């Protein structure tokens, strides 16, 4: 099999590793699963600075020693065995880069023979790109469970982003879907070490260029959203992760979980919305409303649910309200709030059209804002009767990684 045929197969096999989320302007829950219009191994991704680029997303190998029950690349699965040599993959990437097909690389792998040996091949590939081919663009390098300390140090030096997939929020949950992986010893310990290494690499830099992400498989282990979000908040607060990705479980043919019900993509989307609330909007996890089962209601986004449950804060005067309160208005994103703060220094904001031009979703903001003392529009029903929700609670059990 030639290199191009390998790329087609190993690019398709990499689809379950996420490199971006919610980068679609319409916030389509399927956005991060969409590939480029030309090839199966090209994926659009949103970078930390807001730019969107096309990534070659590919596995080094699809041969795995692990037996993760949800994974199409698990040990013993019936599929062609494929691997790249470092020079082969590096030169292939550069051909695609010079042809303007891709601008960056997302490199992951199944564990071939051992995590250390596979990680060596991945690092060698990135070293060839950085030093032989002088590629200075974006590289996201997956760090494999069981990789050595020196390999983690090298990965942080070479890549813009590194990631270890935590997959589940606890030891017990992980054992249900990946019985060979060790939650604390293999996964969490390496996330902690990467956090320290990244801090050292970014020391003294106003905007550190390096960062770390992780990923959860949502729904396969029976975990609740409170479990996932509780651990996520701790990872952000204590280990400074750049992003956390959520992948709704979709059963793969030929795996032990083939018959399990797929997780709705809308659940994944709600997790991203809640993630944004405490990562960008100043919410605490305990402020987010959950059902009695500990999950986010699917019928409405969590910011709207919070607003409906706290009428004492509304309506807010757009022309005078502090940033922290504006960030909690339904229909206002961080960019809209920045524009409001800038424009209101120059003149009063008096109309919904002005808010629309600032990027607000004004239909969601109705009933929650005052424009120069006036309540704009007229909602079809009272602020609190818009939706008949599932019972929700605004308390959450905090889950701290061990």
Long-range contacts (C-beta under 8 A, 24 or more apart in sequence): 1-80, 1-82, 3-84, 3-88, 3-89, 3-92, 4-92, 6-82, 6-84, 7-41, 7-56, 7-58, 7-92, 8-39, 8-40, 8-41, 9-62, 9-80, 9-82, 10-41, 10-58, 10-59, 10-60, 10-61, 10-62, 10-82, 10-84, 11-39, 11-40, 11-41, 11-42, 11-56, 11-57, 11-58, 11-59, 12-40, 12-41, 13-59, 13-62, 13-72, 13-73, 14-41, 14-57, 14-58, 14-59, 14-106, 14-108, 15-57, 16-71, 16-72, 16-247, 17-57, 17-106, 17-108, 17-142, 17-165, 17-215, 18-215, 18-245, 18-247, 19-43, 19-45, 19-55, 19-57, 19-106, 19-140, 20-44, 20-45, 20-46, 21-46, 21-243, 21-245, 21-246, 21-272, 22-46, 22-269, 22-272, 22-276, 23-52, 27-269, 29-248, 29-265, 29-266, 29-268, 29-269, 30-265, 32-245, 38-101, 39-101, 42-101, 42-102, 43-106, 45-104, 45-106, 47-138, 48-211, 48-242, 48-243, 53-103, 53-104, 53-138, 54-101, 54-102, 54-103, 54-104, 55-102, 55-103, 55-104, 55-105, 55-106, 55-138, 55-140, 56-93, 56-96, 56-101, 56-102, 56-104, 56-105, 56-106, 57-106, 57-108, 58-84, 58-89, 58-105, 58-106, 58-107, 58-108, 59-108, 59-109, 59-110, 60-84, 60-89, 60-107, 60-108, 60-109, 60-112, 60-118, 60-121, 60-122, 60-125, 61-109, 61-110, 61-112, 61-118, 61-121, 62-110, 63-110, 63-112, 64-110, 64-111, 64-112, 65-111, 65-112, 65-113, 65-114, 66-110, 66-111, 66-145, 66-178, 66-180, 66-181, 67-178, 67-179, 67-180, 68-167, 68-177, 68-178, 68-180, 68-181, 69-176, 69-177, 69-178, 69-179, 69-220, 69-255, 69-256, 69-257, 70-177, 70-178, 70-217, 70-220, 70-249, 70-251, 70-252, 70-255, 70-257, 71-252, 71-255, 72-252, 72-253, 72-254, 72-255, 73-110, 74-255, 77-254, 77-255, 78-254, 83-112, 84-121, 84-125, 85-121, 86-121, 86-122, 86-124, 86-125, 86-128, 87-128, 89-125, 90-125, 90-128, 90-129, 90-132, 90-133, 93-129, 93-135, 94-129, 94-133, 94-135, 97-135, 97-137, 103-137, 103-138, 104-137, 104-138, 104-139, 104-140, 105-129, 105-137, 105-138, 105-139, 105-140, 106-139, 106-140, 106-142, 107-139, 107-140, 107-141, 107-142, 108-142, 109-142, 109-144, 111-144, 111-145, 111-146, 114-146, 115-144, 115-145, 115-146, 115-147, 116-146, 116-147, 116-148, 116-151, 118-144, 119-143, 119-144, 119-147, 119-148, 119-151, 119-155, 120-151, 123-151, 123-154, 123-155, 123-158, 126-155, 126-158, 126-159, 127-158, 130-158, 140-213, 143-190, 143-194, 145-181, 145-182, 145-186, 145-187, 145-190, 146-186, 147-190, 149-193, 152-190, 152-193, 152-194, 152-197, 153-197, 155-194, 156-194, 156-197, 156-198, 156-201, 156-210, 157-201, 159-210, 160-209, 160-210, 160-211, 161-210, 161-211, 161-212, 161-213, 161-242, 162-194, 162-198, 162-210, 162-211, 162-212, 162-213, 163-212, 163-213, 163-214, 163-215, 164-190, 164-191, 164-194, 164-212, 164-214, 165-214, 165-215, 166-191, 166-214, 166-215, 166-216, 166-231, 166-235, 167-215, 167-216, 167-217, 168-216, 168-217, 168-221, 168-223, 169-216, 169-223, 169-227, 169-228, 169-230, 169-231, 169-399, 170-223, 170-227, 170-231, 170-399, 170-402, 171-402, 173-221, 173-222, 173-223, 173-227, 174-221, 176-220, 176-221, 176-222, 177-217, 177-220, 177-221, 177-257, 183-402, 184-402, 188-401, 188-402, 191-235, 191-239, 191-241, 192-239, 195-239, 195-240, 195-241, 198-240, 199-240, 211-241, 211-242, 211-243, 212-239, 212-240, 212-241, 212-242, 213-241, 213-242, 213-243, 213-244, 213-245, 214-241, 214-244, 214-245, 215-244, 215-245, 215-246, 215-247, 216-244, 216-245, 216-246, 216-247, 217-247, 217-249, 218-246, 218-247, 218-248, 218-249, 218-263, 218-267, 218-268, 218-271, 219-248, 219-249, 219-262, 219-263, 219-267, 220-249, 220-257, 220-260, 220-263, 224-290, 224-293, 224-294, 224-295, 225-267, 225-270, 225-271, 225-274, 225-290, 225-294, 225-295, 225-296, 226-285, 226-290, 226-294, 226-295, 226-396, 226-397, 226-399, 227-294, 227-399, 228-271, 229-271, 229-274, 229-275, 229-278, 229-285, 229-288, 229-396, 230-285, 230-396, 230-397, 230-398, 230-399, 230-400, 231-399, 231-400, 231-401, 232-275, 233-278, 233-284, 233-285, 233-398, 234-398, 234-399, 234-400, 234-401, 235-401, 236-278, 236-279, 244-275, 246-271, 246-272, 246-275, 264-298, 266-298, 267-295, 267-296, 267-298, 270-296, 270-297, 270-298, 270-301, 270-302, 271-296, 273-301, 273-302, 273-303, 274-302, 277-302, 277-303, 277-306, 280-334, 281-327, 281-328, 281-334, 282-324, 282-327, 282-328, 283-328, 285-396, 285-398, 286-394, 286-395, 286-396, 286-398, 287-394, 288-394, 288-396, 289-392, 289-393, 289-394, 290-392, 290-393, 290-394, 290-396, 291-390, 291-391, 291-392, 291-393, 292-391, 292-393, 294-396, 294-397, 297-389, 297-390, 297-392, 299-387, 299-389, 299-390, 300-387, 300-389, 301-330, 303-328, 303-330, 304-330, 304-364, 304-387, 305-389, 305-392, 306-394, 307-368, 308-383, 308-384, 308-386, 308-387, 308-389, 309-392, 309-394, 311-383, 311-384, 314-367, 314-368, 314-369, 314-383, 315-367, 315-368, 315-369, 315-370, 315-375, 316-368, 316-369, 316-370, 317-369, 317-370, 317-372, 317-373, 318-344, 318-349, 318-355, 318-369, 318-370, 318-371, 319-344, 319-348, 319-349, 319-371, 319-372, 329-365, 329-368, 329-369, 330-361, 330-364, 330-365, 330-368, 331-360, 331-361, 331-362, 331-363, 331-364, 331-365, 331-368, 332-360, 332-365, 333-359, 333-360, 335-359, 336-360, 348-372, 350-374, 351-376, 352-376, 352-377
